[in-house]
Amino acid sequence: MVSLSQRISLASVFLAIAANAESSTLSIPWCVNWSAPAPYTARQARAGDTVTFDWTQGVHNALFYPSGDCSDAADAVLLGTDGGSSYMFTDEDVGTDKTFVCSIGNHCDQGQILTFTVLEAAAKFDYDLSTPCNEDAVVTLGNAPVDPVPVVAAPDVPASDPENSDTDALEESSGYMVAGRLATVATMLSVVGAGIIMA
């Protein structure tokens, strides 16, 4: 028989899964395109999302620059000196811009600077996957990897419909719809709750 404390622990796990259901990881190829230097396009992220700066070639780093300007390193925070350095956007970041740079040599001035406008966790938008690195960024929704190939809306759903954004299509195509996961968690919690009441 499962004890009350085990049931409560199990319920806590399911609640943690539900709370994290909409967070995404954005894996950004981190580079300077020396043949055609250009900055990264400013983009959006949600509270709870994590951005990861990935590189395997060259010498780079990733820093948060509160100033948003390559020439102003005041209060800069080093995220890391190896590929895979990351930052998780928080509720406190909502409504602000967060700028990340590479401070090696003139990399920032040559375009290795990226600004995110942070939206609330429930916001709907399409992730910008473009980079100047000759490879697209990759978005992982929750724990479900998503193919970076653009998803075309179904013929009867216009792509410009804000209720049916590409993010929804990505979630559906990954087989991990947030609503489905939340419904599963709710069902599991009701079973655990019933078990607690019966005990």
Secondary structure, DSSP 8 states (H G I E B T S, - for coil): ---HHHHHHHHHHHHHHHHTTT-EEEEEE----TTS------EEEETT-EEEEE-SSS---EEE-TT-STT--TT-EEEESSTTEEEE--GGGTTSEEEEE--STTTTTTT-EEEEEEE-TT---------SSSS--EEEETTEE--SS-----TTS-TT-GGG-HHHHHHHHHT--HHHHHHHHHHHHHHHHHHHHH-
